[in-house]
Amino acid sequence: MFLARYVFSLLFFTSPLQVAPAAEPIAKAAWEPVCNLEIQLRHTANKAAKISAAIAEALSAVSKTRAKIRIALATAKDRNRTIALEALSIALSKKEQELQADAETKINLALRAAAVTSTLRGRITEALSILLLGDTATSGSGYCLATSGGGSTAQADIKRLGCTTSLTELQPGASDPDTEHMSATGFAKIATTTSVYSETSGQSNKCTMLNIGNTANTNSFNSGTLAAGLIKITGATTGNLGAYNDALSATSRDATDLVRAAFYDASAVKSIQLSQYVTGQMQIAKAAAGKTTLKPIVAKLLQRQQPELQQTQRERAAEEIIDDVFGDDAKKMTTLWEELERKQVKGNQADPNKEEPLSGVSTLPELQEVLSYYEDFSRKHAEDLQIKIDQLEAKNSRAETKTTEQICNEKKDAETCRKDKNCQYDDKKKEEPKCVLSDKGKEAEAEKEASKETGKDEKTNTTGSNSFVIHKAPLLLAFFIL
């Protein structure tokens, strides 16, 4: 009778046996390294901003330095100084080109790294923020992120670490993710050996959100990934962190995996040394004035000016010029630069003739105005000089084509006429010209005609050649004096 009642009760009054669904919270050993990775990747975004600014500032500094060197060149009078400054300007132009190439490549790389790592950080922040919502379930009795102790929530730990705090402003800096979290081959703390679920006593069945299983309308999901695959859930009570601690490439980018792409980009940003982007103008000039850099440039300038020199002669002369102007290892550059900064220049003020020290001209457009002033001045000076040379050459040419008699005939007064031994003044003549050839002048004219005939016979006009050299010398002298 008793047995019959027991069987009856089992069949009609007792509910079928139910297996409690797994609802384990994520272990601190799993979520904490993911949280720390979000913090570390902030360095990449901040350094990316610093790289962009550093390249732009360095490019601006080189352009300003070159403009000042061009101003020094436009006012230089010494030959060695002129050649050395021209070479330095060319070297700085090449530096500008290098920085422009960096602006095109490294700034793009930095921007991509900032975008990709920020996307990964956003996935981490969102995943942990959603899991934190489990803390509010059933008046605080449920939670989805476990702590090291039983029964508590992870709110305080997450708040302390700050990985769910949105980063809305970049803070440009030079630091990189530390080696504890990012090694040369991967994100060191994100390893498959780390179990996802908490095994601490008292923390089971606390996270309804992670009610894992394959029963429709009962379980949340069967398996899946969180935070772009950093957290992998493979079953009701199984899961681990992604395999991102090793074998990640810093040389070949995997664009199909956000975590791997973020590692590649972060590694690329980490490899960029900000110290190479110098902004001190004197330091820039000194670095560009090194003999190794300038020697081939000066030698090429000398080849253009003195093509008759041999290569070894040009190289030796180039070294001498560089040593003379900049000194061995650019030791004279400090003094030269300080003198240049103190130089009183014109062209920048509303009154173009008002002077100010070059050190007070700070922007590139202002420096270009000063440079334009001196280049215009040099151009005008060269044009005026050329006009004088042309006038002297024309006068010289006319003088060469006149006969001795014509020269005498052009003299109108007796005193001027009598000063020329080839001329004599005939005051008895009623008509001009009264200044005519003297006997000595007639002899000189005859000799000149005979000389011309001799020149024609020999097919060489040596008199004309000599006359040209004689008259050209004062023109060249005038050029260097002016």
C-alpha positions as CSV (number, residue, x, y, z in Angstrom):
1,M,0.0,0.0,0.0
2,F,2.8,2.4,0.9
3,L,4.7,1.6,-2.2
4,A,1.6,2.2,-4.4
5,R,1.1,5.6,-2.8
6,Y,4.8,6.5,-3.3
7,V,4.6,5.6,-7.0
8,F,1.3,7.6,-7.4
9,S,2.9,10.7,-5.9
10,L,5.9,10.5,-8.2
11,L,3.6,10.3,-11.2
12,F,1.1,13.0,-10.4
13,F,2.4,15.4,-7.8
14,T,6.1,15.7,-8.3
15,S,7.4,18.0,-11.2
16,P,9.7,16.5,-13.8
17,L,13.5,16.7,-12.9
18,Q,14.8,20.1,-14.2
19,V,18.6,20.7,-14.8
20,A,19.4,24.2,-13.6
21,P,20.6,26.3,-16.5
22,A,24.2,27.5,-16.3
23,A,24.4,31.3,-15.6
24,E,28.0,31.7,-14.5
25,P,29.5,35.2,-14.2
26,I,32.7,36.1,-16.1
27,A,35.7,35.5,-13.9
28,K,37.8,38.4,-12.8
29,A,40.8,36.6,-14.2
30,A,39.1,36.8,-17.6
31,W,37.5,40.3,-17.7
32,E,40.3,42.2,-16.0
33,P,43.0,41.6,-18.7
34,V,40.4,42.6,-21.3
35,C,39.6,45.7,-19.3
36,N,43.4,46.5,-18.9
37,L,43.8,46.1,-22.7
38,E,41.3,48.9,-23.3
39,I,43.3,51.2,-21.0
40,Q,46.6,50.3,-22.7
41,L,45.3,50.9,-26.2
42,R,44.5,54.5,-25.2
43,H,48.2,55.1,-25.5
44,T,48.1,54.2,-29.2
45,A,45.4,56.7,-29.9
46,N,47.1,59.4,-27.9
47,K,50.5,58.7,-29.6
48,A,48.8,58.8,-33.0
49,A,47.7,62.3,-32.3
50,K,51.2,63.2,-31.1
51,I,52.8,61.8,-34.2
52,S,50.5,63.8,-36.5
53,A,51.2,67.0,-34.5
54,A,55.0,66.3,-34.3
55,I,55.3,65.8,-38.1
56,A,53.3,69.0,-38.8
57,E,55.4,71.0,-36.3
58,A,58.7,69.6,-37.6
59,L,57.7,70.4,-41.2
60,S,56.8,74.0,-40.3
61,A,60.1,74.4,-38.4
62,V,62.2,73.2,-41.3
63,S,60.3,75.5,-43.7
64,K,61.0,78.5,-41.4
65,T,64.6,77.5,-41.0
66,R,65.1,77.2,-44.8
67,A,63.4,80.6,-45.3
68,K,65.9,82.2,-42.9
69,I,68.8,80.5,-44.6
70,R,67.5,81.9,-47.9
71,I,67.4,85.4,-46.4
72,A,71.0,85.0,-45.3
73,L,71.8,83.8,-48.8
74,A,70.1,86.8,-50.4
75,T,72.2,89.2,-48.4
76,A,75.5,87.2,-48.5
77,K,78.5,88.8,-50.3
78,D,81.3,86.3,-49.6
79,R,81.7,83.6,-52.3
80,N,82.2,80.7,-49.9
81,R,79.3,81.8,-47.7
82,T,77.1,82.1,-50.8
83,I,77.9,78.6,-52.0
84,A,77.6,77.0,-48.5
85,L,74.3,78.7,-47.8
86,E,72.9,77.6,-51.2
87,A,73.9,74.0,-50.4
88,L,72.3,74.2,-46.9
89,S,69.1,75.5,-48.5
90,I,69.1,72.5,-50.8
91,A,69.7,70.1,-47.9
92,L,66.8,71.7,-46.0
93,S,64.6,71.4,-49.1
94,K,65.3,67.6,-49.1
95,K,64.4,67.5,-45.4
96,E,61.1,69.2,-46.2
97,Q,60.5,66.5,-48.8
98,E,61.2,63.7,-46.3
99,L,58.8,65.2,-43.8
100,Q,56.1,65.6,-46.5
101,A,56.5,61.9,-47.3
102,D,56.1,61.2,-43.6
103,A,53.0,63.3,-43.5
104,E,51.5,61.2,-46.3
105,T,52.5,57.8,-44.9
106,K,52.9,58.0,-41.1
107,I,50.1,60.3,-40.4
108,N,47.7,58.1,-42.4
109,L,49.1,55.1,-40.5
110,A,48.6,56.9,-37.2
111,L,45.1,57.9,-38.0
112,R,44.2,54.3,-39.0
113,A,45.8,53.0,-35.8
114,A,43.8,55.4,-33.7
115,A,40.6,54.4,-35.5
116,V,41.1,50.6,-35.4
117,T,42.3,50.5,-31.7
118,S,39.5,52.8,-30.7
119,T,37.0,50.5,-32.4
120,L,38.4,47.6,-30.5
121,R,38.3,49.6,-27.3
122,G,34.7,50.5,-28.0
123,R,33.8,46.8,-28.4
124,I,35.5,46.1,-25.0
125,T,33.8,49.0,-23.3
126,E,30.4,48.0,-24.6
127,A,30.7,44.4,-23.7
128,L,31.8,45.1,-20.2
129,S,29.2,47.8,-19.7
130,I,26.4,45.4,-20.7
131,L,27.7,42.7,-18.4
132,L,27.8,45.3,-15.6
133,L,24.1,45.7,-16.0
134,G,23.7,42.3,-14.4
135,D,24.6,43.8,-11.1
136,T,21.2,45.5,-10.9
137,A,19.3,42.3,-11.4
138,T,16.9,41.2,-8.6
139,S,17.9,44.0,-6.3
140,G,21.6,43.3,-6.6
141,S,21.6,39.6,-6.0
142,G,22.7,38.8,-9.5
143,Y,25.9,39.9,-11.4
144,C,27.7,38.9,-14.6
145,L,31.3,40.0,-13.7
146,A,32.7,38.2,-10.8
147,T,35.4,39.5,-8.3
148,S,38.0,37.6,-6.6
149,G,35.8,37.3,-3.5
150,G,32.5,35.5,-3.4
151,G,29.2,37.3,-3.5
152,S,30.4,40.8,-4.4
153,T,30.1,42.8,-7.7
154,A,32.8,44.2,-10.0
155,Q,31.4,47.7,-10.0
156,A,34.2,49.1,-7.8
157,D,37.0,47.3,-9.7
158,I,35.7,48.5,-13.1
159,K,35.3,52.0,-11.8
160,R,38.9,51.9,-10.4
161,L,40.3,50.7,-13.7
162,G,38.2,53.0,-15.8
163,C,37.8,50.8,-18.9
164,T,34.1,51.6,-19.3
165,T,34.7,55.3,-19.2
166,S,34.4,56.8,-22.7
167,L,37.4,58.6,-24.0
168,T,36.0,61.7,-25.7
169,E,39.2,63.8,-25.9
170,L,42.6,62.7,-27.1
171,Q,45.6,63.6,-24.9
172,P,48.6,63.6,-27.3
173,G,51.5,61.8,-25.6
174,A,54.6,59.7,-26.4
175,S,53.9,56.6,-24.3
176,D,53.0,53.2,-25.8
177,P,51.2,50.1,-24.3
178,D,53.5,48.5,-21.8
179,T,55.2,45.2,-22.5
180,E,53.3,43.5,-19.7
181,H,50.1,43.8,-21.8
182,M,51.6,44.1,-25.4
183,S,54.7,42.1,-26.3
184,A,56.4,41.9,-29.7
185,T,54.2,39.0,-30.6
186,G,50.7,39.7,-29.2
187,F,48.5,41.0,-26.3
188,A,50.3,39.1,-23.6
189,K,47.4,38.7,-21.1
190,I,44.8,37.5,-23.7
191,A,45.5,33.8,-23.7
192,T,43.3,30.7,-24.2
193,T,44.7,29.2,-20.9
194,T,42.4,31.7,-19.1
195,S,39.0,30.2,-18.3
196,V,36.0,32.6,-18.9
197,Y,33.8,31.4,-16.0
198,S,34.2,32.0,-12.3
199,E,34.8,28.9,-10.2
200,T,34.8,30.6,-6.9
201,S,32.3,29.2,-4.4
202,G,29.1,31.1,-4.1
203,Q,29.3,32.8,-7.5
204,S,27.4,30.2,-9.7
205,N,24.1,30.9,-11.3
206,K,24.2,34.6,-10.8
207,C,24.1,35.9,-14.4
208,T,20.8,35.4,-16.1
209,M,22.2,37.2,-19.1
210,L,24.8,34.3,-19.5
211,N,22.1,31.6,-19.2
212,I,23.9,29.5,-21.8
213,G,22.2,26.5,-23.5
214,N,20.4,25.4,-26.6
215,T,16.8,25.5,-25.3
216,A,14.6,28.0,-27.1
217,N,12.9,30.6,-25.0
218,T,14.9,29.5,-22.0
219,N,18.6,30.2,-22.7
220,S,20.1,33.5,-23.9
221,F,22.5,31.9,-26.4
222,N,24.4,28.7,-26.9
223,S,27.9,30.0,-27.8
224,G,29.4,33.2,-29.0
225,T,32.1,35.8,-28.7
226,L,32.2,39.1,-26.7
227,A,34.5,42.1,-27.2
228,A,35.4,41.3,-30.8
229,G,36.5,37.7,-29.8
230,L,38.6,38.6,-26.8
231,I,36.1,36.6,-24.7
232,K,34.9,33.3,-26.3
233,I,31.9,31.4,-24.9
234,T,31.8,27.8,-26.2
235,G,29.2,26.2,-24.0
236,A,27.1,26.3,-20.9
237,T,30.1,26.1,-18.6
238,T,33.0,26.4,-21.0
239,G,34.9,29.3,-22.5
240,N,38.2,31.0,-22.6
241,L,39.9,34.2,-23.7
242,G,40.9,34.4,-27.4
243,A,44.3,33.2,-28.7
244,Y,45.9,36.7,-28.9
245,N,48.9,36.4,-26.6
246,D,51.3,35.1,-29.2
247,A,51.9,34.6,-33.0
248,L,50.3,37.9,-33.9
249,S,52.2,39.7,-36.7
250,A,53.6,43.2,-36.6
251,T,54.8,42.8,-40.2
252,S,51.8,41.4,-42.0
253,R,48.4,43.0,-41.4
254,D,45.3,40.8,-41.0
255,A,42.4,43.0,-41.9
256,T,39.8,40.3,-41.3
257,D,40.4,40.2,-37.5
258,L,39.9,43.4,-35.6
259,V,42.1,42.3,-32.7
260,R,45.0,41.2,-35.0
261,A,44.6,44.4,-37.1
262,A,44.7,46.5,-33.9
263,F,47.9,44.7,-32.8
264,Y,49.6,45.4,-36.1
265,D,48.6,49.1,-36.1
266,A,49.5,49.6,-32.5
267,S,52.9,48.0,-33.1
268,A,53.5,50.3,-36.1
269,V,52.7,53.3,-34.0
270,K,55.0,52.0,-31.3
271,S,57.9,51.8,-33.7
272,I,57.7,55.5,-34.6
273,Q,60.3,57.5,-32.7
274,L,59.0,61.0,-31.9
275,S,62.5,62.2,-31.2
276,Q,63.3,62.3,-34.9
277,Y,60.9,65.2,-35.4
278,V,63.0,68.2,-34.3
279,T,61.4,71.6,-34.0
280,G,64.4,73.7,-32.8
281,Q,65.5,75.8,-35.9
282,M,69.1,76.1,-35.0
283,Q,69.2,72.4,-34.3
284,I,67.7,71.7,-37.6
285,A,70.2,73.9,-39.4
286,K,73.1,72.4,-37.6
287,A,72.0,68.8,-38.4
288,A,71.6,69.7,-42.1
289,A,75.0,71.5,-42.2
290,G,77.0,68.3,-41.5
291,K,79.9,67.7,-44.0
292,T,78.5,64.3,-45.0
293,T,75.3,65.9,-46.1
294,L,76.6,69.1,-47.7
295,K,79.8,67.8,-49.4
296,P,78.1,66.3,-52.5
297,I,75.8,69.3,-52.8
298,V,78.6,71.8,-52.7
299,A,80.6,69.7,-55.1
300,K,77.7,69.7,-57.6
301,L,77.3,73.5,-57.3
302,L,81.1,73.9,-58.0
303,Q,80.7,71.7,-61.0
304,R,78.1,74.1,-62.4
305,Q,80.2,77.1,-61.7
306,Q,83.7,75.7,-62.5
307,P,83.2,72.8,-64.9
308,E,86.9,72.7,-65.6
309,L,87.6,71.3,-62.1
310,Q,88.2,67.6,-61.7
311,Q,86.0,65.6,-59.3
312,T,88.7,65.3,-56.7
313,Q,89.4,69.0,-56.9
314,R,85.7,69.8,-56.4
315,E,85.4,67.5,-53.4
316,R,88.5,69.1,-51.8
317,A,87.2,72.6,-52.5
318,A,83.8,71.6,-51.1
319,E,85.3,70.4,-47.8
320,E,87.3,73.7,-47.6
321,I,84.2,75.8,-48.2
322,I,82.1,73.8,-45.6
323,D,84.9,74.1,-43.0
324,D,85.3,77.8,-43.7
325,V,81.6,78.7,-43.3
326,F,80.1,76.0,-41.0
327,G,83.2,74.5,-39.4
328,D,84.1,70.9,-38.8
329,D,81.0,69.0,-37.7
330,A,79.0,72.3,-38.1
331,K,80.7,73.8,-35.0
332,K,80.4,77.4,-36.4
333,M,76.6,77.0,-37.0
334,T,75.7,78.2,-33.5
335,T,77.5,81.5,-33.9
336,L,76.3,81.9,-37.5
337,W,72.7,81.2,-36.5
338,E,72.8,83.7,-33.5
339,E,74.2,86.3,-35.9
340,L,71.4,85.6,-38.3
341,E,68.7,85.9,-35.7
342,R,70.1,89.3,-34.6
343,K,70.2,90.6,-38.2
344,Q,68.1,93.6,-38.8
345,V,65.8,92.9,-41.8
346,K,63.2,94.8,-43.8
347,G,60.1,93.8,-45.7
348,N,57.7,92.5,-43.0
349,Q,56.4,95.7,-41.5
350,A,53.7,98.0,-43.0
351,D,56.6,100.3,-43.8
352,P,58.8,97.9,-45.9
353,N,61.9,100.0,-45.0
354,K,61.4,99.6,-41.3
355,E,63.9,97.2,-39.7
356,E,63.4,94.6,-37.1
357,P,65.5,91.6,-35.9
358,L,65.0,88.4,-37.8
359,S,64.2,86.6,-34.6
360,G,61.1,88.7,-34.3
361,V,59.7,87.4,-37.6
362,S,57.9,84.3,-36.4
363,T,55.5,83.0,-39.1
364,L,56.3,81.5,-42.5
365,P,54.3,84.0,-44.5
366,E,56.2,86.9,-42.7
367,L,59.5,85.2,-43.4
368,Q,58.5,84.9,-47.1
369,E,57.8,88.6,-47.2
370,V,61.2,89.4,-45.8
371,L,62.8,87.0,-48.3
372,S,60.8,88.5,-51.1
373,Y,62.1,91.9,-50.2
374,Y,65.7,90.9,-50.4
375,E,65.3,88.8,-53.5
376,D,63.6,91.7,-55.2
377,F,66.4,94.0,-54.0
378,S,69.0,91.6,-55.4
379,R,67.1,91.2,-58.7
380,K,66.8,95.0,-59.1
381,H,70.5,95.5,-58.3
382,A,71.4,92.8,-60.8
383,E,69.2,94.4,-63.5
384,D,70.7,97.9,-62.8
385,L,74.2,96.4,-63.0
386,Q,73.4,94.7,-66.3
387,I,72.1,98.0,-67.7
388,K,75.4,99.7,-66.8
389,I,77.4,96.8,-68.3
390,D,75.4,97.0,-71.5
391,Q,75.9,100.7,-71.7
392,L,79.6,100.5,-71.1
393,E,79.9,97.7,-73.7
394,A,77.9,99.7,-76.2
395,K,80.1,102.7,-75.6
396,N,83.2,100.5,-75.9
397,S,81.9,99.0,-79.1
398,R,81.2,102.4,-80.6
399,A,84.7,103.6,-79.6
400,E,86.3,100.7,-81.3
401,T,84.5,101.3,-84.7
402,K,85.4,105.0,-84.9
403,T,88.5,106.2,-86.8
404,T,91.1,108.5,-85.2
405,E,89.8,111.3,-87.5
406,Q,86.2,110.8,-86.4
407,I,87.3,111.0,-82.8
408,C,89.1,114.3,-83.5
409,N,86.1,115.7,-85.4
410,E,83.8,115.1,-82.5
411,K,85.8,117.4,-80.2
412,K,84.2,120.9,-80.5
413,D,86.4,123.1,-78.3
414,A,90.1,123.9,-78.9
415,E,91.2,123.0,-75.4
416,T,89.8,119.4,-75.6
417,C,91.1,119.0,-79.1
418,R,94.6,120.0,-78.3
419,K,94.8,117.5,-75.3
420,D,94.7,114.6,-77.8
421,K,98.1,114.3,-79.4
422,N,96.4,112.8,-82.6
423,C,94.4,116.0,-83.1
424,Q,95.0,119.7,-83.9
425,Y,92.6,122.6,-83.8
426,D,92.4,124.7,-87.0
427,D,90.9,128.0,-85.8
428,K,91.2,129.5,-89.3
429,K,88.5,127.2,-90.6
430,K,85.1,128.8,-90.8
431,E,83.2,125.5,-90.8
432,E,83.1,122.5,-88.6
433,P,84.9,120.3,-87.9
434,K,87.8,122.5,-86.8
435,C,89.4,119.7,-84.8
436,V,91.3,117.6,-87.4
437,L,94.1,115.0,-87.6
438,S,97.5,116.2,-86.6
439,D,100.5,114.8,-88.4
440,K,101.0,112.3,-85.6
441,G,97.3,111.4,-85.9
442,K,97.7,110.8,-89.6
443,E,100.6,108.5,-88.8
444,A,98.6,106.6,-86.2
445,E,95.6,106.3,-88.6
446,A,97.9,104.9,-91.3
447,E,99.4,102.4,-88.9
448,K,95.9,101.3,-87.8
449,E,94.8,100.7,-91.3
450,A,98.0,98.8,-92.0
451,S,97.4,96.7,-88.9
452,K,93.8,95.9,-90.1
453,E,95.1,94.7,-93.4
454,T,97.6,92.5,-91.8
455,G,94.9,91.1,-89.6
456,K,92.8,90.3,-92.6
457,D,95.7,88.5,-94.3
458,E,96.3,86.4,-91.2
459,K,92.6,85.7,-90.8
460,T,92.9,86.8,-87.2
461,N,91.8,90.2,-85.8
462,T,94.1,90.4,-82.9
463,T,93.6,94.1,-82.4
464,G,89.9,93.6,-82.0
465,S,90.5,90.8,-79.5
466,N,92.9,92.8,-77.5
467,S,90.6,95.8,-77.5
468,F,87.8,93.7,-76.1
469,V,89.9,92.4,-73.3
470,I,91.2,95.9,-72.4
471,H,87.7,97.3,-72.3
472,K,86.0,94.3,-70.6
473,A,88.3,94.4,-67.6
474,P,86.9,97.6,-66.0
475,L,83.4,96.2,-66.6
476,L,84.1,93.1,-64.5
477,L,85.8,95.2,-61.9
478,A,82.7,97.4,-61.8
479,F,80.5,94.3,-61.3
480,F,82.5,93.1,-58.2
481,I,82.7,96.6,-56.7
482,L,78.9,97.2,-57.1
